[in-house]
Structure formats: C-alpha cells, structure tokens
Amino acid sequence: MKSISLLLNTTQSVKNFVNTISQYDYDMDLRCGRYVVDAKSILGIFSLDLNRPVVLEIHSDSDCSELVEKISKYICQ
C-alpha cells in the first residue's frame, strides 16, 4: 500500500482527479481524519473536508509510479 497526501480544494480538481484515477484498476481510498471513502467516487470525495489535505491510499503491490506522476499536481508536502 502506498499513501500520498493530496490537496483537492476545488470542484474542478476533484473532477479531474477522479477522471485520472478511474483509468487504473487499483483499489484506492481517500482518508480524511477518521473518514474513509472510495477515491473513485465524486460524491464520496465531496463528503470529506476538502479545506485540508486528504490521504490517498493505493492498495497495490505493483509499481504505481505512472499514476503518481499523473496526479503530481495535487500532491502536497
């Protein structure tokens, strides 16, 4: 499993993010505090507090560097 901190603070960024990650077969969750939602669910993402960073958890044993590169504009340090 790989965890990445993301900032998805606009409606357009959520839409683009979901369109990007939906191209991959990995199971992915977004975690914000104690809440966890399916990362491919727009409605689930909007139920989170998007004013602060969320954590993307990628459940895959394979190399997901291509995915990480495509979502790099949302990654926060």
C-alpha positions, -999 to 999 in steps of 0.1 A, spaced: 0 0 0 12 35 -8 0 66 9 1 101 -6 -10 134 8 -32 154 -16 -49 188 -17 -82 187 -37 -97 220 -28 -117 229 -59 -146 212 -77 -126 211 -109 -96 195 -92 -119 167 -77 -134 161 -112 -100 159 -129 -86 137 -101 -114 112 -103 -112 111 -142 -75 104 -139 -75 77 -113 -105 59 -128 -83 48 -156 -64 25 -132 -76 -9 -118 -60 -3 -83 -83 -1 -53 -79 34 -39 -93 52 -8 -92 88 4 -88 93 41 -95 125 60 -92 121 97 -113 90 107 -134 91 74 -125 69 45 -142 70 11 -137 53 -23 -113 76 -42 -131 70 -74 -164 83 -60 -170 120 -66 -199 121 -41 -177 103 -15 -149 129 -20 -173 158 -16 -184 143 17 -149 150 31 -135 183 44 -115 194 14 -102 225 31 -73 204 44 -51 177 28 -65 142 24 -45 110 22 -48 88 -9 -42 51 -1 -33 30 -31 -39 -7 -25 -15 -23 -49 17 -43 -48 28 -32 -82 47 -1 -92 22 28 -95 47 55 -105 28 64 -136 -3 71 -116 17 92 -90 32 112 -119 -3 119 -134 -16 132 -100 15 150 -90 -1 185 -93 -24 175 -64 4 162 -41 12 184 -11 43 180 11 
